[in-house]
């Protein structure tokens, strides 16, 4: 409740929602075809407004979504320590493991809410500016609008799960400092660095271990039948980051001096 009462949270969510709106308006105002330039599915936006949500997700997930998650995750513990409220939370009394669990849960809820905001704004502006009808999938099959909305919902869940690893890393980083801005910057830098490393063929052995490896794998949800392999691999990878960095966060936080 505290998270969603903050103006900063809604400012970030509205900024994310503005991305698909800007894409749709740009496509609507231009009269020339994109000729394959720009994000995937951009060519299909003018023909079907449902593609605005998918294109917006593709644009947001490499940078904008990680940046906002970095702000939320970096503020989990460091924000409380920086304002001096951490010691009062722990003398309520609230156990340290419970506090960590609640803070991560809030970050996880934000991950899902952020992806949902992009999808909802994309669907809304797409229906307003473009025709909406049956969707042609990557496999060539055409599905109804209702089935397409279900696929968009699955993509929202996929993207929300994809960001859990970053949130777990952010929770750990947040226990290392009392300066939330420093934690936010470090988490955002880690997200960008992981994506850069994922593009280097010389480090192909490292790619399966990067939390960004399956971020764009939700394209498999746009096939018929749905390929669940990427979904499962992504969930397993993010779960591994959650276990490892959750344990590291607890190890650090359990011995953290909250009185200084």
Protein Blocks (a to p, Z undefined) as FASTA:
>chain_A
ZZmmpfklmmmmmmmmmmmmmmmmmmmmpmbdfklpacehklmmmmomklmmmmmmmmmm
mmmmmmmmmmmmmmmmmmmmmnopmmmmmmmpccfklmmmmmmmmmmmmmmmmmmmmmmm
mmmmmmmmpccdddddfkopacdfklmmmmmmmmmmmmmmmmmmmmmmmmmmmmmpcbfk
lmmmmmmmmmmmmmmmmmmmklmmmmmmpcklmmmmmmmmmcccddfklmmmmmmmmmmm
mmmmmmmmmmmmmmpcfkZZ
